[in-house]
Amino acid sequence: MEHKRGILIGIAGGTGSGKTSVAQKILEGIGSDRVAIIEQDSYYKDLSHIPEDLRHRHNFDHPDAFDRDLLIEHMRILLSGGSVKLPLYDYTQHCRTDVYRTIGPHLIIVLAGILILYDRELRDLMDIKIYVDTAEDIRLMRRLRRDVRERGRTMETVLEQYESTVRPMHHQFIEPSKRFADIIIPEGAEKVVAIDLLRTKIWQLLRERES
């Protein structure tokens, strides 16, 4: 029996926009056995060949920072019912680790990331394309809090990186990509009407795949 194609939901938005929160809200009640949430950040290119003290200067918000070929290959495999070994990235060392997480067959794949709507080949695989549109000051505060608490950065280095690469890349690549979205959600998970509409659409797609 031929395997029925899975459902790929793309959730884009700037750093700290609340992409993961939106994903979790949309998928409430659908069942974790049916859903896998994957972060585009897992596909950052390995920088172990660059001296450690220079890695933080790398532009992590440019499309070239990601291993797009591996990401697209993994999405195709998952959508056809296969399993993949998801790379685990060390944000403190800016390196891909030797540890992998196996993602098995799931009917719904949610891909969240800053630049997932920028790539046409990736967009063409998606059933639903979402952009989470959050004000710049809120995103900056969230990023600052996350990077200091979870990734061992200082406030100075976070602000320096934000000014030199994060903000300009957002305006050059990320913000313009929202024109490819099927729906734009302002401020994220509290927008009940948008969340309900998306949930209804996902249930419709599920019924079509499972019938």
C-alpha beads as a LAMMPS data file, in Angstrom:
LAMMPS data file: protein, C-alpha beads

211 atoms
210 bonds

1 atom types
1 bond types

-500.0 500.0 xlo xhi
-500.0 500.0 ylo yhi
-500.0 500.0 zlo zhi

Masses

1 110.0

Atoms # bond

1 1 1 0.000 0.000 0.000
2 1 1 1.404 3.396 -0.969
3 1 1 2.156 5.696 1.947
4 1 1 0.064 8.854 2.010
5 1 1 2.044 12.071 2.046
6 1 1 2.474 13.823 5.376
7 1 1 1.510 17.415 6.125
8 1 1 4.194 20.093 6.400
9 1 1 3.387 23.296 8.288
10 1 1 5.955 26.078 8.094
11 1 1 6.093 28.722 10.823
12 1 1 8.423 31.651 10.129
13 1 1 9.123 34.934 11.891
14 1 1 11.981 36.936 13.305
15 1 1 14.104 35.928 16.245
16 1 1 12.019 35.862 19.435
17 1 1 8.719 36.230 17.580
18 1 1 7.080 33.268 19.356
19 1 1 7.140 30.665 16.574
20 1 1 7.347 27.651 18.894
21 1 1 4.571 28.980 21.160
22 1 1 2.317 29.383 18.128
23 1 1 3.130 25.851 16.957
24 1 1 2.258 24.387 20.349
25 1 1 -0.986 26.377 20.545
26 1 1 -2.130 25.369 17.069
27 1 1 -1.451 21.695 17.685
28 1 1 -3.199 21.393 21.052
29 1 1 -5.545 18.421 20.992
30 1 1 -4.179 16.890 17.796
31 1 1 -1.974 14.363 19.617
32 1 1 1.801 14.257 20.006
33 1 1 1.970 10.873 18.262
34 1 1 0.862 12.565 15.044
35 1 1 3.080 15.651 15.279
36 1 1 6.826 16.381 15.137
37 1 1 8.109 19.932 15.673
38 1 1 11.491 20.629 14.076
39 1 1 13.558 23.796 14.450
40 1 1 15.456 25.166 11.461
41 1 1 18.251 26.029 13.925
42 1 1 19.127 22.317 14.090
43 1 1 20.435 22.703 10.532
44 1 1 23.002 25.416 11.196
45 1 1 26.250 24.614 9.407
46 1 1 29.040 23.293 11.607
47 1 1 31.663 25.954 12.457
48 1 1 34.202 23.706 14.168
49 1 1 36.740 24.543 11.433
50 1 1 36.703 28.219 12.521
51 1 1 38.797 29.286 15.565
52 1 1 36.558 29.306 18.635
53 1 1 37.124 32.978 19.443
54 1 1 35.955 33.999 15.945
55 1 1 32.805 31.883 15.649
56 1 1 30.552 34.419 17.378
57 1 1 31.246 36.863 14.510
58 1 1 29.598 34.520 12.012
59 1 1 26.367 35.745 10.405
60 1 1 23.779 33.270 11.739
61 1 1 20.840 35.123 10.178
62 1 1 21.866 34.812 6.526
63 1 1 20.366 32.022 4.381
64 1 1 23.872 30.614 3.809
65 1 1 24.212 29.875 7.546
66 1 1 21.950 26.834 7.144
67 1 1 22.523 23.454 5.514
68 1 1 19.511 23.829 3.231
69 1 1 20.233 20.676 1.227
70 1 1 20.126 18.467 4.321
71 1 1 17.016 20.257 5.615
72 1 1 15.128 19.772 2.342
73 1 1 16.262 16.156 2.094
74 1 1 15.001 15.471 5.627
75 1 1 11.647 17.126 4.935
76 1 1 11.152 15.006 1.822
77 1 1 11.985 11.822 3.734
78 1 1 9.630 12.678 6.598
79 1 1 6.801 13.618 4.247
80 1 1 7.130 10.277 2.476
81 1 1 6.859 8.403 5.786
82 1 1 10.525 7.813 6.566
83 1 1 12.733 8.600 9.567
84 1 1 15.673 10.995 9.853
85 1 1 18.518 11.682 12.251
86 1 1 18.035 15.270 13.355
87 1 1 21.375 17.007 14.064
88 1 1 21.744 18.551 17.512
89 1 1 23.524 21.918 17.545
90 1 1 25.644 23.303 20.394
91 1 1 24.829 27.025 20.586
92 1 1 27.595 27.764 23.081
93 1 1 30.336 26.348 20.807
94 1 1 28.568 27.017 17.470
95 1 1 29.182 23.432 16.399
96 1 1 27.126 20.467 15.324
97 1 1 27.442 17.755 17.967
98 1 1 27.940 14.018 17.434
99 1 1 24.512 13.414 19.001
100 1 1 21.411 12.983 16.861
101 1 1 17.698 12.712 17.618
102 1 1 15.772 10.229 15.533
103 1 1 12.502 11.595 14.193
104 1 1 10.217 8.802 13.091
105 1 1 7.196 8.884 10.820
106 1 1 4.624 11.520 11.796
107 1 1 1.590 12.628 9.876
108 1 1 2.209 16.305 10.677
109 1 1 5.634 17.934 10.506
110 1 1 5.959 21.488 11.848
111 1 1 9.078 23.315 10.698
112 1 1 9.796 26.532 12.597
113 1 1 12.575 28.950 11.713
114 1 1 13.509 32.473 10.745
115 1 1 14.172 31.754 7.060
116 1 1 11.963 28.808 6.131
117 1 1 9.766 30.952 3.856
118 1 1 12.765 32.458 2.065
119 1 1 13.623 29.237 0.228
120 1 1 11.264 28.483 -2.677
121 1 1 12.030 24.752 -2.784
122 1 1 11.208 24.461 0.898
123 1 1 8.044 26.562 0.524
124 1 1 6.824 24.292 -2.242
125 1 1 6.811 21.348 0.178
126 1 1 4.540 23.148 2.665
127 1 1 0.790 22.688 3.009
128 1 1 0.391 25.711 5.301
129 1 1 2.742 28.700 5.535
130 1 1 2.554 30.937 8.620
131 1 1 4.433 34.098 9.554
132 1 1 4.437 35.307 13.166
133 1 1 4.733 39.098 13.064
134 1 1 5.980 40.478 16.389
135 1 1 7.241 43.978 17.208
136 1 1 10.997 44.469 17.092
137 1 1 11.397 45.640 20.695
138 1 1 9.568 42.571 22.025
139 1 1 11.686 40.252 19.885
140 1 1 14.898 41.910 21.058
141 1 1 13.928 41.556 24.727
142 1 1 13.093 37.889 24.265
143 1 1 16.339 37.192 22.432
144 1 1 18.368 39.025 25.050
145 1 1 16.745 37.057 27.852
146 1 1 17.192 33.713 26.048
147 1 1 20.806 34.166 24.960
148 1 1 21.980 35.368 28.374
149 1 1 20.107 32.708 30.354
150 1 1 20.370 29.699 28.060
151 1 1 23.377 30.228 25.815
152 1 1 25.918 31.821 28.129
153 1 1 26.197 35.131 26.280
154 1 1 26.743 38.555 27.769
155 1 1 24.318 41.414 27.220
156 1 1 27.004 43.299 25.292
157 1 1 27.676 40.475 22.820
158 1 1 23.962 39.878 22.249
159 1 1 23.337 43.558 21.492
160 1 1 26.412 43.768 19.283
161 1 1 25.278 40.751 17.269
162 1 1 21.749 42.108 17.038
163 1 1 22.955 45.420 15.649
164 1 1 25.563 44.017 13.251
165 1 1 23.722 41.034 11.710
166 1 1 20.374 40.088 13.286
167 1 1 18.526 43.347 12.588
168 1 1 19.892 43.978 9.070
169 1 1 19.278 40.351 8.017
170 1 1 15.740 40.525 9.384
171 1 1 14.971 43.506 7.158
172 1 1 16.775 42.051 4.138
173 1 1 15.567 38.444 4.187
174 1 1 13.099 37.549 6.953
175 1 1 10.575 40.393 6.931
176 1 1 10.165 40.309 3.113
177 1 1 9.470 36.561 3.231
178 1 1 6.135 37.107 4.969
179 1 1 4.581 37.876 1.584
180 1 1 4.764 34.125 0.926
181 1 1 2.717 33.267 4.039
182 1 1 -0.852 31.984 3.802
183 1 1 -1.613 33.668 7.108
184 1 1 0.200 36.284 9.207
185 1 1 -0.342 36.106 12.959
186 1 1 0.426 39.334 14.837
187 1 1 2.047 38.935 18.269
188 1 1 1.673 35.168 18.319
189 1 1 -0.253 32.654 20.368
190 1 1 -2.923 34.957 21.858
191 1 1 -4.635 35.526 18.507
192 1 1 -7.484 33.075 19.096
193 1 1 -9.304 33.550 15.777
194 1 1 -6.192 32.905 13.679
195 1 1 -5.255 29.883 15.801
196 1 1 -8.773 28.441 15.479
197 1 1 -8.773 28.934 11.711
198 1 1 -5.453 27.135 11.403
199 1 1 -6.630 24.294 13.634
200 1 1 -9.717 23.846 11.458
201 1 1 -7.563 23.706 8.320
202 1 1 -5.201 21.151 9.890
203 1 1 -8.125 18.904 10.871
204 1 1 -9.400 19.143 7.298
205 1 1 -6.004 18.085 5.936
206 1 1 -5.832 15.247 8.474
207 1 1 -9.226 13.915 7.410
208 1 1 -8.140 14.006 3.767
209 1 1 -4.907 12.114 4.516
210 1 1 -6.507 9.551 6.807
211 1 1 -9.623 8.845 4.758

Bonds

1 1 1 2
2 1 2 3
3 1 3 4
4 1 4 5
5 1 5 6
6 1 6 7
7 1 7 8
8 1 8 9
9 1 9 10
10 1 10 11
11 1 11 12
12 1 12 13
13 1 13 14
14 1 14 15
15 1 15 16
16 1 16 17
17 1 17 18
18 1 18 19
19 1 19 20
20 1 20 21
21 1 21 22
22 1 22 23
23 1 23 24
24 1 24 25
25 1 25 26
26 1 26 27
27 1 27 28
28 1 28 29
29 1 29 30
30 1 30 31
31 1 31 32
32 1 32 33
33 1 33 34
34 1 34 35
35 1 35 36
36 1 36 37
37 1 37 38
38 1 38 39
39 1 39 40
40 1 40 41
41 1 41 42
42 1 42 43
43 1 43 44
44 1 44 45
45 1 45 46
46 1 46 47
47 1 47 48
48 1 48 49
49 1 49 50
50 1 50 51
51 1 51 52
52 1 52 53
53 1 53 54
54 1 54 55
55 1 55 56
56 1 56 57
57 1 57 58
58 1 58 59
59 1 59 60
60 1 60 61
61 1 61 62
62 1 62 63
63 1 63 64
64 1 64 65
65 1 65 66
66 1 66 67
67 1 67 68
68 1 68 69
69 1 69 70
70 1 70 71
71 1 71 72
72 1 72 73
73 1 73 74
74 1 74 75
75 1 75 76
76 1 76 77
77 1 77 78
78 1 78 79
79 1 79 80
80 1 80 81
81 1 81 82
82 1 82 83
83 1 83 84
84 1 84 85
85 1 85 86
86 1 86 87
87 1 87 88
88 1 88 89
89 1 89 90
90 1 90 91
91 1 91 92
92 1 92 93
93 1 93 94
94 1 94 95
95 1 95 96
96 1 96 97
97 1 97 98
98 1 98 99
99 1 99 100
100 1 100 101
101 1 101 102
102 1 102 103
103 1 103 104
104 1 104 105
105 1 105 106
106 1 106 107
107 1 107 108
108 1 108 109
109 1 109 110
110 1 110 111
111 1 111 112
112 1 112 113
113 1 113 114
114 1 114 115
115 1 115 116
116 1 116 117
117 1 117 118
118 1 118 119
119 1 119 120
120 1 120 121
121 1 121 122
122 1 122 123
123 1 123 124
124 1 124 125
125 1 125 126
126 1 126 127
127 1 127 128
128 1 128 129
129 1 129 130
130 1 130 131
131 1 131 132
132 1 132 133
133 1 133 134
134 1 134 135
135 1 135 136
136 1 136 137
137 1 137 138
138 1 138 139
139 1 139 140
140 1 140 141
141 1 141 142
142 1 142 143
143 1 143 144
144 1 144 145
145 1 145 146
146 1 146 147
147 1 147 148
148 1 148 149
149 1 149 150
150 1 150 151
151 1 151 152
152 1 152 153
153 1 153 154
154 1 154 155
155 1 155 156
156 1 156 157
157 1 157 158
158 1 158 159
159 1 159 160
160 1 160 161
161 1 161 162
162 1 162 163
163 1 163 164
164 1 164 165
165 1 165 166
166 1 166 167
167 1 167 168
168 1 168 169
169 1 169 170
170 1 170 171
171 1 171 172
172 1 172 173
173 1 173 174
174 1 174 175
175 1 175 176
176 1 176 177
177 1 177 178
178 1 178 179
179 1 179 180
180 1 180 181
181 1 181 182
182 1 182 183
183 1 183 184
184 1 184 185
185 1 185 186
186 1 186 187
187 1 187 188
188 1 188 189
189 1 189 190
190 1 190 191
191 1 191 192
192 1 192 193
193 1 193 194
194 1 194 195
195 1 195 196
196 1 196 197
197 1 197 198
198 1 198 199
199 1 199 200
200 1 200 201
201 1 201 202
202 1 202 203
203 1 203 204
204 1 204 205
205 1 205 206
206 1 206 207
207 1 207 208
208 1 208 209
209 1 209 210
210 1 210 211
